[in-house]
Structure formats: C-alpha cells, structure tokens
Amino acid sequence: MPTIKVVPWSDDQGDYVLINEEDFDPEVHTAFAPGTAPATPEPVVIPDDWAGLHWATRVKLAKSIKGDDADLTADEANEVITNHLLDVTHDDAGGLSHRELNASPEGLGIKIDPADTPADKARKISEAKAA
C-alpha cells in the first residue's frame, strides 16, 4: 500500500508522519515537503491586566503558553502565566528576566540602588556574573 509523508500534528512525532496514501485528507493533513521547517509558534502576548480576565480566558492563555490542551484549573492557569512572566526576558533590562532582576543581589556581591533602572540593574548583574 503506498504511503505519503505529512506534517506532524504533535511535537513528539519527528519531522513527518507516514500515513496511507488513501487516508490523506487535504482538510486534515498537510503534505510534507522536504526541507520545510516547522512553523514557529507566535509568541504569547499576555495583557497587563491578565489577572482581571475571566478565568476561562486565563486558562486559554496558560494553555497557549504550555503548548498543550491539558485541563487546568484557574489557579493552575494563574501559576503558569505568573511563571511565564517571570521568565520572559526584556531588551530594556539587558536581556534578563524578571526572575533574574528580582533575585537577591547579595549572593552576587553587588549593591542595587533604589534609583537604578532595570538596565542599570541588568548591567550590574551581568558584570558580577562575568567576574
């Protein structure tokens, strides 16, 4: 029976999936073209007022961050979103995340002035890590 390569529908399936040619449905499948890079997912944009969104909207955001469709409670969704925001890096902070910027500076032997901008703090942290 002839087979055809199609684009995988989950991350654990490799570059392509072999299906029977007679099972190919253009409404469901996309033919795999060698050298085709997988689509890069769009970055998840979380609004500043995310905590005030309806719980179902927060769950949908969390699922898009996780990249799966697992069931989540509102509290689990809040945790996923919070951790994501803590790990997002920012150009105006020297490429450091909120988690890195808010880490205790004592362990690095640096003094952070309350007037320091995120860029100042990022520079001090980067210099301390490089030393």
Secondary structure, DSSP 8 states (H G I E B T S, - for coil): --EEEE--SSGGG-S-EEEEGGG--TTT--B--TT------------TTGGGS-HHHHHHHHHHHHTS-----HHHHHHHHHHHHHH-EEGGGTTEEHHHHTS-GGGGT----TT--HHHHHHHHHHHHH-
